[in-house]
Amino acid sequence: MWPFFAPKLPPHGWIEIAPPIVLAAAIVSRHEVEQMKRVLLVGALLLASAAPAAAQGQQPEARVTQVDTASYPDITLYVSVTGAGGAPVGGLTASDFRITEDGQPVTIGDFAGGGEPFTAVLAIDRSGSMAQAGKMDGAKEAALAFVGQMRQGDMAGVVAFDDAPRLLASPTRSVATLRSSIEGLEAQGSTALYDSIVVGVQQLASVSGRRALILLTDGRDQINMGDPTPISEHTLAQAIQVAQQAGVAIQVIGLGDRSSDDDVTGIDEGVLQQIASATGGQYIYAPSAGELATLYRSLAASMQAEYRITYRSPRPTFDGTRRDIRVQAAGSGAAGGSYLEQHLIHVRSSPALALLLLLPILGLLVAPRLVRGRVRRKEQPAPAAPQLAPPDPPRFCDQCGKPLRPGVKFCAGCGSRVPTEALR
């Protein structure tokens, strides 16, 4: 039973009502006070647990930028880790990474954080539409900014494309050579986009280590404005296949108005996104040329801060299957990657296995020829017996009548000379 508190009548005649909190404290029992304490404690714990969840938005983001299978079954990954604002996250160690292949955890063998040299090819659209809205000047400024951030071991090349792709500079460490090729760019002609991919990939196909094709375009592969017929000799599918077979990821930058279908200002983002995703690259949209320089500097800085991680495949078989990779870095979400095991006959990694697999194949190739040869020999008729000349008729001596041996000049019986006619 709660105690009853009667209000006191003040001198002025008004009834004073205590504040609600005071009244509540006065009428609540000790047991109910303990219950309220428990409620407050639970609320504090819930607020504390919500704080890390709110901070999850600041977790680093990992991205697999390249999967190198040249030394299979040893796999080398290049991983980019960025934080708030896309800034590279450095200082991580091998223990900060968790990697699985087809769901199986792997052990990191070799690890390097930052400082790895790279080779990049800058494929730059210089078609006639790039003359609009300062796009050509912005592209040149961006390419020069990228070259300006190259370190001593980094290499870059330049491919410009209009009616056809043209290799202006093979991958080189010479900043002067790269600057000269970039500064001379002028907008003209059509857009041979797909052919430029093939030429750029060819420059990187034989390069080891970190490599990337950075493709900038403001349009689509076509003969000219108003004619959507592709001008490239290669199709989109063929260009993507060339990049996939060489293991070259393409970073695609779309420059222009994504809401426009105009040949001058619009871009075909669907095609550009397909190129990036199919090759393991990334698509980046740039609405104006003024943003390109900052974007290219960011790309260079990101590549220079990547982590190189090598592990041995937990399934080191030569089976031609696709393998899925997942990478987590310092609590980040899982980044995806994959590769296709293409070493069914891998002479360099296992000569004995290659020879073992080749022998049955060679046997299958040679056996039919041997069988056909034997069948032909059986079917051939037996050779005819040689025709012998008839024997010479016997000859006799004209003097004594005794037989003469072939070719004698004198008779053995009487010694007379055999006539010349008898000798023939």
TORLO-551376 format. One record per residue (C-alpha): x, y, z; residue in three letters. Coordinates in steps of 0.2 Angstrom, whole numbers, plus 5000, padded with zeros to 4 digits. Example, Ala and Ser with C-alpha at 12.3 -4.5 7.8 and 13.67 -1.06 7.14 Angstrom:
2
506249785039ala/506849955036ser/
end
This chain:
424
500050005000met/500750164994trp/500850305008pro/499650445006phe/500350625005phe/499050755008ala/499450925000pro/499851065012lys/498951225011leu/500151375009pro/499851545017pro/499251625000his/497851484999gly/498551394983trp/498951214983ile/500751184979glu/501051034968ile/502750954969ala/503650924952pro/503150754944pro/504950674946ile/504850714965val/503150644967leu/503650484957ala/505250464968ala/504150484983ala/502850354978ile/503950224970val/504450074980ser/506250014982arg/505949854971his/505249964957glu/506850084959val/507949924956glu/506949884940gln/507150054933met/509050044936lys/509049884926arg/508149964912val/509350114911leu/510849994911leu/510149894897val/509850054887gly/511650114890ala/512249944884leu/511149964868leu/511850134864leu/513650074867ala/513349924855ser/512650044842ala/514250144841ala/515250014832pro/513849994820ala/513850174816ala/515750174813ala/515650034801gln/515350154787gly/517150204790gln/517850034787gln/519150014774pro/518649944757glu/519749814748ala/519749774729arg/520649644720val/521449734705thr/522449594697gln/522549404698val/524249344691asp/524249154687thr/525949154678ala/526749044691ser/525248934695tyr/524948844707pro/525649004715asp/524449144714ile/524849324716thr/523549454720leu/523649644719tyr/522449714732val/521949894734ser/521349954751val/520550124753thr/519750214768gly/518750374769ala/518650474754gly/519550344744gly/521250374751ala/522450224751pro/522650134767val/524450094771gly/525450004785gly/524449844784leu/525349674786thr/524949494781ala/524049464797ser/522749594792asp/522249494777phe/521049344776arg/520949254759ile/519949104753thr/519949014736glu/518348924733asp/517948944751gly/519548864758gln/520648974768pro/522448994761val/524149034769thr/524949194763ile/526749154757gly/527549314750asp/526849484755phe/527349664750ala/526449824755gly/526649974743gly/528150014733gly/527849884719glu/528249954702pro/526849954689phe/526649964670thr/525150054663ala/524550094646val/523550254643leu/522350234629ala/521650404625ile/520150444614asp/520650584602arg/519150574590ser/518250734584gly/517050744598ser/518450764610met/518650944603ala/517050994612gln/516951064630ala/518851064633gly/518850874633lys/520450854624met/521450974634asp/520750894650gly/521250724644ala/523050784640lys/523150874657glu/522650714666ala/523850604656ala/525250724661leu/524750714679ala/524850524679phe/526550534671val/527050664684gly/526750544698gln/527750394691met/529150334702arg/530850274696gln/530250094693gly/528550134685asp/528250124666met/526950194655ala/526450194637gly/525250294626val/523950234613val/522950364605ala/521450314594phe/520350404581asp/519950314565asp/521250184571ala/522350154586pro/524150224585arg/525550174597leu/526350334602leu/527450274615ala/527850094620ser/527950064639pro/529450164645thr/530250244660arg/530650404650ser/529550544656val/530150654642ala/529550534629thr/527850514637leu/527650704639arg/528050724620ser/526850594614ser/525450664625ile/525650854622glu/525550824603gly/523750744604leu/522450834593glu/520550784591ala/520050724574gln/519150574566gly/518150434572ser/518250314587thr/519050144585ala/518750104603leu/518849914602tyr/520449914592asp/521250024604ser/520949894618ile/521749764607val/523349864604val/523449924622gly/523349744629val/524649684616gln/525849804624gln/525549734641leu/525349544637ala/527249504639ser/527449614655val/527649534672ser/527049614688gly/525649744691arg/524949804674arg/523449904669ala/522649974654leu/521850144658ile/520550184644leu/519750354642leu/518350394630thr/516950514628asp/515850404615gly/515550244607arg/516450144593asp/515750214577gln/516250274560ile/515650454563asn/514350564571met/512650504565gly/513350334559asp/513250204573pro/514250074563thr/515750014572pro/517350064564ile/518549944573ser/519049784564glu/518749694581his/517149674589thr/516749714607leu/516749524612ala/518449494603gln/519249644612ala/518649584629ile/519249404625gln/520949474621val/521049564637ala/520449414647gln/521649294639gln/523149414643ala/522449434661gly/522449624659val/521149724669ala/520449884660ile/520150034670gln/518750124660val/518450314662ile/516850384653gly/516850564650leu/515250654645gly/513450674648asp/512750514654arg/510950574651ser/511150614633ser/511050504618asp/511950634607asp/513450574598asp/514450724603val/514050744622thr/513350564626gly/514250404631ile/513750224630asp/513950184648glu/513250004646gly/514749954634val/516050044645leu/515449954661gln/515449784652gln/517249814647ile/517749854664ala/516749714673ser/517249574661ala/519049604662thr/519149634681gly/519349824680gly/518349964686gln/517250094678tyr/517350274683ile/516150414677tyr/516850584674ala/515550714671pro/516750854665ser/518550864659ala/519050974674gly/518950814685glu/520150704675leu/521750764682ala/521250734700thr/520550564694leu/522150514686tyr/523250564701arg/522050454712ser/522350304700leu/524150324700ala/524250344719ala/523050194722ser/524150074711met/525750134720gln/524950094737ala/524349914732glu/524749764742tyr/525549614733arg/525049444741ile/525549274735thr/524849104740tyr/524848924734arg/523148864727ser/522348734739pro/521848644724arg/523448634713pro/522748524699thr/522748564681phe/520948544678asp/520448704668gly/519148764681thr/518648934687arg/519248974705arg/518349104716asp/519349214727ile/518849314742arg/519949444751val/519649534768gln/520849674774ala/520749744791ala/518949704794gly/518349764777ser/516949684767gly/517449534756ala/518249584739ala/517949464725gly/519149404712gly/519249244701ser/520449164688tyr/520249024676leu/521548884678glu/522248874660gln/523748764663his/523048594658leu/524648554650ile/525948654659his/527648614653val/528548754663arg/527748704680ser/527848514678ser/528748444663pro/528548264669ala/526648294670leu/526648374653ala/527548224645leu/526448104653leu/524948194646leu/525748214629leu/526148034626leu/524447964624pro/523948114613ile/525448074602leu/525047884602gly/523247934596leu/523948034582leu/525247904576val/524247744578ala/523047774563pro/524447814551arg/525247644556leu/523647554554val/523247624537arg/525047584531gly/524847404536arg/523147384527val/523847464511arg/525247334511arg/524047194513lys/522947254499glu/524347274486gln/524547124474pro/526047014474ala/527347064462pro/527446974446ala/528846844443ala/530246914432pro/530246854414gln/531746754411leu/532546754393ala/532446584384pro/534146484385pro/535246494369asp/535146334358pro/536646214359pro/538046234347arg/539246104340phe/540946104332cys/540946114313asp/542546004312gln/542245864325cys/540445884329gly/540745904348lys/539646024358pro/540346194361leu/540246284378arg/539446464377pro/540746594373gly/542246484368val/543346524354lys/544146354351phe/543446184351cys/543946084366ala/543945924356gly/544945964340cys/545646134344gly/544946214328ser/544346394329arg/542546424332val/541846534318pro/541246704324thr/539446674320glu/539446524332ala/539946644346leu/538346754344arg/
end
